[in-house]
Amino acid sequence: MIHHTMIVAFDEPIPSDELDEYLKGLEELSMGTGLFQSFAARHHLRAPSDDHAPVAVASAVVQLGLADLDALNTAFALPGIGEFIDSWQARRPYKAIWVNHEPLA
């Protein structure tokens, strides 16, 4: 099993209910593919040190579990993924960075 851990940073502050909508939509889309074994997401917890972030302050973290890299590559090519990203980018632009890794614990 591998994890695809994604840090999502919206360009502007996003209301909690809209962030929940984004995360729920991402979960439904991901888990609906049958390729993902798990999905977990949490809001970023704001701290005073965020004012000094060298790159960006995250809005949320998402971790998806998959069997292997082949499953991840297949998932990124599935219909609906690009449309979901494009619709949210048009509505509330964001940046994402990710890492693909073996379980941490």
N, C-alpha and C positions, 0 to 999 in steps of 0.2 A: 504494500500500500504506500502511496505517496500523498502528500498534501500540497494543495495549491493555496497558498496564503496570500491574500491581497489586502493592501492598505489603500483605502479610498479617501481622497481628499477633495471635497467640493470646493470650487473656486471662491464661493461666497458662503457665509453661514447658511445652513439649511435647517428649517424647522424639524423638530423631532418626528412629527407625524409624517413628513415627506421622506425623511431618511428611513423610517420604518417601511414606508411604501416601496422605496427603492430596494431595500433588503428583502422584503417579502416577495417582490417580483423576481428578484434574482434567485431566491431560494426555489420558488415554484418553477421557474424556467430550468434551473440546474437539475433539480431533483426529478423533474419531468422527463429528462432525457434518458434516464435509466443507467447512465454512465457513472454518476456520482454515488458514492457510498455514504457520504455524510455531508452536512452543511451546518456551519455554526457562524454566527455573526454577532458583533457587539458594537455599541456606540463607543466612540472615544470618550474618555473621562478627562475633562478639561482640568488643567493644572496651571499655576502661574508660570512655570517654566516654558509653557507653550509659546509665550511671547518671544522667546529666543530660539525657536526652532530654526535650524539652518536651512531647511528645504521647504517643508510644508507641515501643517498640522492636520493630522488625520481626522476624518469624520467618522470612520468606522473601520473595523477589521473583519475580514471574512476568511473562513478557512473551509475548504472543500476537500473531501477525501475521495481518492480514485484508486483503481487497481494499479495503474501504471502510467507511464508517459504516453503510451499509445492511446489510452482512454482519454487523456487530457487533450492530445492533438485532435482526436475525433470530436470531442466536445466543442472545441473552439471553432470547428468547421460546420457545426450543426445549424440548420435554419433557425432563425429567431434570435440567436445570440447577437449578431450585428445590429439587428433592428432594435433590440432592447437597449443596447449601448447608445446607438444613434439617437433614439428618442429621448433618453435621459440627458445626453450631451446637449441636445437642442434646448431642453427644458432647464437644466441646471448643470452647466459644464463642471466636469471634475477630471481629476487625474488619478491614475492608479499605478501602483508598482506592485510587483508580486515576486514571490520566490516559490519554486517547486522544490520540495524537500521530503526526506523521509521523516516519519514521526519523531518529534523532539523528545518524547519520553516513552 
